[in-house]
Amino acid sequence: MDREELNAETAKIYWKEVETFFANGTVIYVSSELDLIDVALDICLDNKLKVQQWMSGNLINKVSDQQALEWLSGDTVLWSVVVKPWVLVQPIKDSSL
């Protein structure tokens, strides 16, 4: 998969639509400091060093229970992209669909 394909696969989605994947432990939070597509591409390319650096810096990680509760109560809209088996999500400033 390349950058263009990943970009075409992104979508705005309400958190409640991702909850099933969260329950399975497959939702990854991506900090707004990072480009969602760059992260997805590095995961596709199995760039373990880069991914580990982001994890160490808390820039990406599994969505926490606290985040999930906040996003649910706030009816939060997120950018999302699927990189099997993961669903990557990133909060967006303009939450209108």
KOLBAMI-914696 format. One line per 3 residues: number of its first residue (from 1); for each residue x, y, z of N, C-alpha, C. Coordinates in nm, 3 decimals. Atoms other than C-alpha are relative to their C-alpha. Example, Ala and Ser with C-alpha at 12.3 -4.5 7.8 and 13.67 -1.06 7.14 Angstrom:
1	0.089 -0.119 0.000 1.230 -0.450 0.780 0.090 0.120 0.000 | -0.082 -0.119 -0.006 1.367 -0.106 0.714 -0.077 0.109 0.073 $
***
This chain:
1	0.086 -0.117 0.000 0.000 0.000 0.000 0.090 0.124 0.000 | -0.079 -0.121 0.003 0.131 0.347 -0.080 -0.077 0.117 0.062 | 0.056 -0.119 -0.064 0.063 0.697 0.050 -0.135 0.041 -0.061 $
4	0.125 -0.039 0.067 -0.207 0.774 -0.211 -0.114 -0.094 0.035 | 0.103 0.097 -0.036 -0.395 0.454 -0.138 -0.047 0.020 0.143 | 0.035 -0.023 -0.140 -0.383 0.519 0.236 -0.083 0.127 0.015 $
7	0.074 -0.125 -0.008 -0.500 0.877 0.190 -0.143 -0.018 -0.048 | 0.134 0.026 0.053 -0.795 0.755 -0.015 -0.086 -0.082 0.097 | 0.070 0.084 -0.097 -0.886 0.517 0.270 -0.035 0.072 0.130 $
10	0.031 -0.071 -0.124 -0.907 0.784 0.542 -0.145 0.046 0.001 | 0.138 -0.047 -0.014 -1.242 0.893 0.677 -0.018 0.064 0.136 | 0.043 -0.053 -0.130 -1.396 1.105 0.949 -0.104 -0.098 0.053 $
13	0.090 0.099 -0.060 -1.577 0.877 1.190 -0.026 0.036 0.146 | 0.033 -0.020 -0.142 -1.758 0.911 1.522 0.061 -0.113 0.081 | -0.062 0.100 -0.087 -1.589 0.733 1.810 -0.092 -0.120 0.021 $
16	0.092 0.112 -0.028 -1.902 0.527 1.878 0.001 -0.105 -0.111 | -0.006 0.095 0.110 -1.854 0.365 1.535 0.128 -0.086 0.004 | -0.128 0.070 -0.010 -1.505 0.247 1.637 0.007 -0.086 0.126 $
19	-0.004 0.067 -0.131 -1.592 0.110 1.981 0.018 -0.151 -0.007 | -0.014 0.145 0.014 -1.621 -0.251 1.863 0.146 -0.038 -0.018 | -0.142 0.027 0.024 -1.262 -0.239 1.740 0.081 0.030 0.126 $
22	-0.065 -0.032 -0.128 -1.157 -0.074 2.068 -0.013 -0.118 0.095 | 0.022 0.115 -0.088 -1.311 -0.366 2.257 0.091 -0.117 -0.037 | -0.091 0.105 0.047 -1.093 -0.597 2.046 0.147 0.035 0.021 $
25	-0.137 -0.042 -0.025 -0.782 -0.396 2.137 0.078 0.037 -0.125 | -0.068 -0.027 0.126 -0.707 -0.295 1.780 -0.004 0.146 -0.044 | 0.004 -0.142 0.036 -0.752 0.084 1.791 0.124 0.069 0.054 $
28	-0.124 -0.070 -0.034 -0.435 0.294 1.789 -0.023 0.150 -0.009 | 0.005 -0.146 -0.005 -0.430 0.660 1.893 0.125 0.056 -0.067 | -0.111 -0.069 0.064 -0.213 0.884 1.675 -0.010 0.147 0.040 $
31	-0.003 -0.139 -0.044 -0.116 1.222 1.822 -0.018 0.094 -0.119 | 0.017 -0.101 0.105 -0.214 1.531 1.624 0.133 0.063 -0.039 | -0.134 -0.047 0.035 0.160 1.611 1.624 0.055 -0.076 -0.121 $
34	-0.046 0.083 0.111 0.201 1.337 1.362 -0.100 0.003 -0.115 | 0.087 0.014 0.116 0.063 1.293 1.013 -0.055 -0.142 -0.001 | 0.065 0.131 -0.007 -0.187 1.007 1.020 0.047 -0.092 -0.114 $
37	-0.041 0.080 0.116 -0.087 0.890 0.671 0.144 -0.047 0.014 | -0.139 0.040 -0.022 0.285 0.890 0.758 0.008 -0.118 0.096 | 0.001 0.109 -0.099 0.215 0.671 1.060 -0.053 -0.128 -0.063 $
40	0.059 0.118 0.064 -0.007 0.436 0.861 0.099 -0.063 -0.098 | -0.096 0.051 0.098 0.256 0.405 0.589 0.116 -0.072 0.069 | -0.110 0.065 -0.072 0.535 0.327 0.838 -0.043 -0.132 0.063 $
43	0.051 0.127 -0.053 0.316 0.061 0.997 -0.010 -0.102 -0.113 | 0.009 0.091 0.117 0.245 -0.089 0.652 0.138 -0.051 -0.042 | -0.135 0.035 0.041 0.617 -0.087 0.577 0.077 -0.073 0.110 $
46	-0.060 0.069 -0.114 0.687 -0.252 0.915 0.127 0.068 0.049 | -0.112 -0.080 -0.047 0.920 0.030 1.016 0.000 0.000 0.153 | 0.007 0.021 -0.145 0.961 -0.100 1.371 0.073 0.107 0.080 $
49	-0.077 -0.102 -0.072 1.225 0.154 1.475 -0.080 0.129 0.014 | 0.078 -0.125 -0.002 1.009 0.454 1.381 -0.122 -0.015 0.090 | 0.120 0.024 -0.081 0.697 0.304 1.539 0.037 -0.004 0.148 $
52	-0.045 0.007 -0.140 0.889 0.226 1.859 0.035 0.138 0.054 | -0.032 -0.137 -0.042 1.018 0.585 1.874 -0.128 0.077 0.032 | 0.127 -0.068 -0.024 0.664 0.718 1.844 -0.067 -0.053 0.126 $
55	0.059 0.058 -0.120 0.543 0.476 2.110 0.072 0.049 0.125 | -0.079 -0.047 -0.114 0.826 0.576 2.344 -0.032 0.145 0.034 | 0.033 -0.140 -0.021 0.730 0.940 2.297 -0.148 0.024 0.025 $
58	0.145 -0.008 -0.021 0.360 0.865 2.362 -0.072 0.070 -0.114 | 0.063 -0.061 0.116 0.280 0.988 2.011 -0.097 -0.096 -0.068 | 0.098 0.101 0.040 0.106 0.661 1.924 -0.006 -0.105 0.110 $
61	0.019 0.109 -0.094 -0.036 0.393 2.149 -0.143 -0.050 -0.009 | 0.137 0.049 -0.003 -0.343 0.182 2.206 -0.087 0.103 0.072 | 0.093 -0.094 -0.063 -0.644 0.394 2.295 -0.027 -0.047 0.142 $
64	0.023 0.034 -0.140 -0.683 0.405 2.672 -0.149 0.001 0.032 | 0.140 -0.002 -0.045 -1.007 0.344 2.859 -0.046 0.144 0.023 | 0.034 -0.139 -0.028 -1.000 0.709 2.967 -0.028 0.078 -0.130 $
67	0.024 -0.065 0.129 -0.966 0.833 2.608 -0.134 -0.044 -0.058 | 0.124 0.054 0.055 -1.250 0.605 2.500 -0.122 0.061 0.067 | 0.112 -0.060 -0.073 -1.480 0.739 2.772 -0.019 0.146 -0.036 $
70	0.009 -0.142 0.037 -1.397 1.101 2.690 -0.055 0.017 -0.141 | 0.046 -0.010 0.137 -1.450 1.047 2.319 -0.147 -0.039 -0.014 | 0.139 0.041 0.003 -1.779 0.868 2.380 -0.090 0.110 0.055 $
73	0.084 -0.103 -0.061 -1.917 1.136 2.612 0.001 0.129 -0.082 | -0.008 -0.121 0.082 -1.799 1.412 2.376 -0.050 -0.020 -0.142 | 0.044 0.032 0.136 -1.942 1.240 2.066 0.106 0.044 -0.102 $
76	-0.117 -0.045 0.074 -1.596 1.291 1.920 0.008 -0.059 -0.140 | -0.025 0.042 0.137 -1.521 1.276 1.549 0.151 -0.010 -0.017 | -0.142 0.027 0.017 -1.183 1.131 1.452 0.032 -0.026 -0.147 $
79	-0.049 0.050 0.128 -0.978 1.083 1.139 0.035 -0.145 0.023 | -0.033 0.141 -0.016 -0.936 0.713 1.082 0.052 -0.058 -0.131 | -0.047 0.078 0.113 -0.757 0.473 0.853 0.029 -0.141 0.052 $
82	-0.022 0.139 -0.039 -0.737 0.094 0.863 0.130 -0.050 -0.061 | -0.121 0.070 0.041 -0.400 -0.079 0.848 -0.008 -0.133 0.074 | 0.031 0.127 -0.067 -0.500 -0.437 0.922 0.120 -0.054 0.076 $
85	0.127 0.014 -0.069 -0.530 -0.546 1.191 -0.041 0.125 0.078 | 0.018 -0.120 -0.081 -0.519 -0.191 1.331 -0.097 0.100 -0.064 | 0.076 -0.117 0.040 -0.761 0.100 1.314 0.070 0.117 0.066 $
88	-0.070 -0.118 -0.051 -0.563 0.422 1.350 -0.098 0.115 0.007 | 0.090 -0.114 -0.017 -0.752 0.721 1.488 0.079 0.120 0.049 | -0.066 -0.124 -0.039 -0.654 1.082 1.535 -0.108 0.107 0.021 $
91	0.096 -0.108 -0.023 -0.858 1.360 1.697 0.019 0.112 -0.102 | -0.006 -0.113 0.094 -0.942 1.646 1.464 -0.060 0.123 0.065 | 0.047 -0.125 -0.060 -1.001 2.009 1.548 -0.141 0.035 -0.045 $
94	0.134 -0.026 0.052 -1.303 2.058 1.321 -0.077 -0.130 0.004 | 0.065 0.130 -0.021 -1.530 1.782 1.445 -0.131 -0.015 -0.078 | 0.122 0.017 0.078 -1.812 1.839 1.198 0.023 -0.099 -0.113 $
97	-0.010 0.096 0.111 -1.878 1.561 0.951 -0.050 0.069 -0.118 $
***
